[in-house]
């Protein structure tokens, strides 16, 4: 199989599209949890809501530039660790 540019398609199973959708679902989940936490605690809720667009953008970056996936993975792990620490401090 080839892409429209004539190069071989290295991703015939649409794995990149599924990965991008997974990042979008993760961002939506963070926003939903942030909204719930916001009702109880202001600062942690705002932090979670603020992280949601960053997660979404990281997912878009991973889709457009799969070579930089390690940087994206490290960033999401760092964000998750911060969220975990914040959840245990309150």
N, C-alpha and C positions, 0 to 999 in steps of 0.2 A: 504494500500500500504506500502511496506517496501523498504528500501534502500538496496544496495548490501551487506552491513555489517549486515543485519538482523534487524536493528532498524527501528521503524516506521518513515515513511516520514512525517515530520511536515510541509512540503512546497510542496504539490502536484500541486499547480498552477504555479510553476516556478517564484514566486515573487522575489526571490533572484537574479535570472538571469536577470529579467527585471530591477531590481534596479541597478545591475552592469552595464547594458547597458546604463541606464540613467546617471550614473556617467561618463561613457565614453563619452557620447554625451555632457555632461556639460563641460568636459575637452577640447573637441574639440572646443566647442563654445568659451571658454575662449581663446584658442589659436588663433582662427579666429579673435576675437575682438582685441586681443593683436597685431596681424599682422596689422590690420587696424589702430589701434591707433599708432603703431610704425611708420607708414608713416607720421604722424602728429607730434607726441611728442615721444621723445626717452625714457625717464625714465618710464612714465606710461605704455608704450607699452612693455618694457622689464619686468616690474613687472608682467603684465598680462601673458606674455609668460612664465615667471618663475613659476607662480602659476599653470599653466595647468598641469604639471607633478605631482604636489602635489595633485591636485584634483583627477587625475586619480588613484594615489596610494591610496588615502583615499577610493575611491570606491572599489578598490581591497581588501582593508582591511575589509571593511564592508561586502563584499561577503564571505571572508574566515572566518571571526569572527563576526557573527551577534550580539553577546553579546556586543561588543564594539561599537555598532551603535550610542550610545549617544555621545561618544567621537568624532566620525566621524562627526556627525551632528553639534556639537558645533564647531568643527574646520572649517567646511564649512561655517557656519554662520559668524565666525570671519573673514575668508577670504573674504566673500562677503561684510562685513562691511568695511574692509580695501579698497576693490575695489570701493565701493560707496564713501567713503571719498576722495579717490584719484580722482575720477571723478568730484567731486564738487570743489576740490581745484585747478583744472587747468582750 
